[in-house]
Amino acid sequence: MQKVLNKQIVLEKRPVGKIADGDMRFCEQAVEDIPDGAVLIQNQYVSIDPTHRIWMSSMRQYMDPIELGAVIRALGVGKVIGSKDSSLKAGDIVTGELGWQTHSVRNAKELFPVKMVPEPLSSLLSVYGLTGVTAYFGLLDIGEPKAGETVLVSGAAGAVGSVVGQIAKIKGCKVVGVCGSDEKCDWLVNEFGFDAAIQYKRQNIPEALKESCPEGIDVYFENVGGAILEHSLMQMNQFSRLVLCGLISNYNLTSAPEGVKNFAQILMQRIKVQGFIASDYLSRWPEAIAELSSWVQQGKIKYKEDIVEGLSQIPAAVNKLFDGTNSGKLMAKVN
Ligand SMILES: NC(=O)c1ccc[n+]([C@@H]2O[C@H](COP(=O)([O-])OP(=O)(O)OC[C@H]3O[C@@H](n4cnc5c(N)ncnc54)[C@H](OP(=O)(O)O)[C@@H]3O)[C@@H](O)[C@H]2O)c1
């Protein structure tokens, strides 16, 4: 076997507040062997997600936290360059948990071979990956939007939020997005076809919600939490649905948030609230990807990607998610 030097990023210590440089460490390891049933992958793109901040913490969460000293867990897309499993051969494209590293050795059973490789390859981590699928099942399965209803999306210009809004438009809803810059508001309305956008850093949120959702909110797709959630609860209709996808405004907090103001509206308006994790739908991902692909081909769904070059850029890039400077699905090209 040709010797491969694997460059990796490992978790050095658990972040306090924003992720800092010293929380991660670069290292190198030679790949000596591929065990039976496994393959060696040259990673192409690895995902950088808000959930990295959760995984790096020791909070009670939906998976085990990343262990100190371990390679940072991450979804990725890569090319098989060595195989000791009959189901995969060199040249095959696979997705799966590949980690923040240039190469991965994985059991073939843990991987998802890609039969129809899309163009660009990176879309396997964006619209045809975690974020597209999250938007699809969260909105359609949990939000159950009906034509004519009003759908509000927070984090609306991001990877998940922008796809949520466009699917809601396909389903005949009125769609309002909340985001953090005037440029993103412009994308929402003029590129992604939202009916209205609210710039939460500049506008008075309660007033803007009343103005843009005069008939109330029927589905609220929540990516952010905090003040946006608290104000939105006051505008939600009876028997509306709150899809709890993410709470990014909480991820860097150094103490527990004090609770949600206007929580009583869940009772008063009989709001259905459900959290979910996209992996709950793993067996149904192909269904979502088939429909997303048809919408992309018909020009009904557009998506943005923010790709940084090289493993070395990841520690600096991850905080773009928390200061809002990412333009679309954030990932790194590592080979
Ligand atoms: N449940 C699941 O299975 C699942 C799967 C994937 C993602 N998620 C969640 O979905 C959400 C979006 O993830 P993504 O990958 O699509 O990221 P993204 O939206 O592309 O990027 C994150 C965005 O969040 C906004 N943001 C950051 N801090 C904020 C704050 N304090 N207040 C308001 N907005 C803030 C920023 O946009 P602005 O410029 O608008 O502030 C930033 O660009 C996250 O909460 C993530 O955890 C959940």
The ligand as an SDF file (V2000), in Angstrom:
LIG
                    3D

 48 52  0  0  0  0  0  0  0  0999 V2000
  -31.8170   19.5620   13.8070 N   0  0  0  0  0  0  0  0  0  0  0  0
  -30.9300   19.1910   12.8880 C   0  0  0  0  0  0  0  0  0  0  0  0
  -30.8110   18.0260   12.5070 O   0  0  0  0  0  0  0  0  0  0  0  0
  -30.0430   20.2380   12.2920 C   0  0  0  0  0  0  0  0  0  0  0  0
  -29.2380   19.9570   11.1730 C   0  0  0  0  0  0  0  0  0  0  0  0
  -28.4680   20.9890   10.6190 C   0  0  0  0  0  0  0  0  0  0  0  0
  -28.4990   22.2600   11.2010 C   0  0  0  0  0  0  0  0  0  0  0  0
  -29.2680   22.4600   12.2930 N   0  0  0  0  0  0  0  0  0  0  0  0
  -29.3620   23.7950   12.9130 C   0  0  0  0  0  0  0  0  0  0  0  0
  -29.8420   24.6780   11.9280 O   0  0  0  0  0  0  0  0  0  0  0  0
  -29.3440   25.9860   12.1800 C   0  0  0  0  0  0  0  0  0  0  0  0
  -28.7040   26.5310   10.9100 C   0  0  0  0  0  0  0  0  0  0  0  0
  -27.5940   25.7150   10.5740 O   0  0  0  0  0  0  0  0  0  0  0  0
  -26.8500   25.9230    9.1680 P   0  0  0  0  0  0  0  0  0  0  0  0
  -25.8870   24.8200    9.0360 O   0  0  0  0  0  0  0  0  0  0  0  0
  -27.8500   26.1440    8.1090 O   0  0  0  0  0  0  0  0  0  0  0  0
  -26.0160   27.2680    9.4260 O   0  0  0  0  0  0  0  0  0  0  0  0
  -26.1870   28.6480    8.6480 P   0  0  0  0  0  0  0  0  0  0  0  0
  -27.5970   29.1020    8.8690 O   0  0  0  0  0  0  0  0  0  0  0  0
  -25.6770   28.5420    7.2810 O   0  0  0  0  0  0  0  0  0  0  0  0
  -25.2000   29.5830    9.4850 O   0  0  0  0  0  0  0  0  0  0  0  0
  -25.5080   29.9820   10.7630 C   0  0  0  0  0  0  0  0  0  0  0  0
  -26.2230   31.3650   10.7550 C   0  0  0  0  0  0  0  0  0  0  0  0
  -26.8510   31.5710   12.0090 O   0  0  0  0  0  0  0  0  0  0  0  0
  -27.0090   32.9470   12.2060 C   0  0  0  0  0  0  0  0  0  0  0  0
  -26.6740   33.2730   13.6030 N   0  0  0  0  0  0  0  0  0  0  0  0
  -25.5270   32.9770   14.2770 C   0  0  0  0  0  0  0  0  0  0  0  0
  -25.5910   33.4370   15.5380 N   0  0  0  0  0  0  0  0  0  0  0  0
  -26.8040   34.0330   15.6680 C   0  0  0  0  0  0  0  0  0  0  0  0
  -27.4650   34.7040   16.7320 C   0  0  0  0  0  0  0  0  0  0  0  0
  -26.8830   34.8570   17.9550 N   0  0  0  0  0  0  0  0  0  0  0  0
  -28.7050   35.1990   16.5240 N   0  0  0  0  0  0  0  0  0  0  0  0
  -29.2900   35.0540   15.3170 C   0  0  0  0  0  0  0  0  0  0  0  0
  -28.7270   34.4220   14.2570 N   0  0  0  0  0  0  0  0  0  0  0  0
  -27.4930   33.9220   14.4390 C   0  0  0  0  0  0  0  0  0  0  0  0
  -26.0490   33.6700   11.2640 C   0  0  0  0  0  0  0  0  0  0  0  0
  -26.8410   34.3260   10.2670 O   0  0  0  0  0  0  0  0  0  0  0  0
  -27.3520   35.8600   10.4220 P   0  0  0  0  0  0  0  0  0  0  0  0
  -26.4570   36.6840    9.5930 O   0  0  0  0  0  0  0  0  0  0  0  0
  -28.7410   35.8000    9.9240 O   0  0  0  0  0  0  0  0  0  0  0  0
  -27.2470   36.2070   11.8880 O   0  0  0  0  0  0  0  0  0  0  0  0
  -25.2730   32.5340   10.6170 C   0  0  0  0  0  0  0  0  0  0  0  0
  -24.9310   32.8090    9.2890 O   0  0  0  0  0  0  0  0  0  0  0  0
  -28.3950   25.8620   13.3720 C   0  0  0  0  0  0  0  0  0  0  0  0
  -29.0950   26.1930   14.5460 O   0  0  0  0  0  0  0  0  0  0  0  0
  -28.0510   24.3860   13.3840 C   0  0  0  0  0  0  0  0  0  0  0  0
  -27.6740   23.9270   14.6520 O   0  0  0  0  0  0  0  0  0  0  0  0
  -30.0360   21.4820   12.8400 C   0  0  0  0  0  0  0  0  0  0  0  0
  1  2  1  0
  2  3  2  0
  2  4  1  0
  4  5  1  0
  4 48  2  0
  5  6  2  0
  6  7  1  0
  7  8  2  0
  8  9  1  0
  8 48  1  0
  9 10  1  0
  9 46  1  0
 10 11  1  0
 11 12  1  0
 11 44  1  0
 12 13  1  0
 13 14  1  0
 14 15  2  0
 14 16  1  0
 14 17  1  0
 17 18  1  0
 18 19  2  0
 18 20  1  0
 18 21  1  0
 21 22  1  0
 22 23  1  0
 23 24  1  0
 23 42  1  0
 24 25  1  0
 25 26  1  0
 25 36  1  0
 26 27  1  0
 26 35  1  0
 27 28  2  0
 28 29  1  0
 29 30  1  0
 29 35  2  0
 30 31  1  0
 30 32  2  0
 32 33  1  0
 33 34  2  0
 34 35  1  0
 36 37  1  0
 36 42  1  0
 37 38  1  0
 38 39  2  0
 38 40  1  0
 38 41  1  0
 42 43  1  0
 44 45  1  0
 44 46  1  0
 46 47  1  0
M  CHG  2   8   1  16  -1
M  END
$$$$
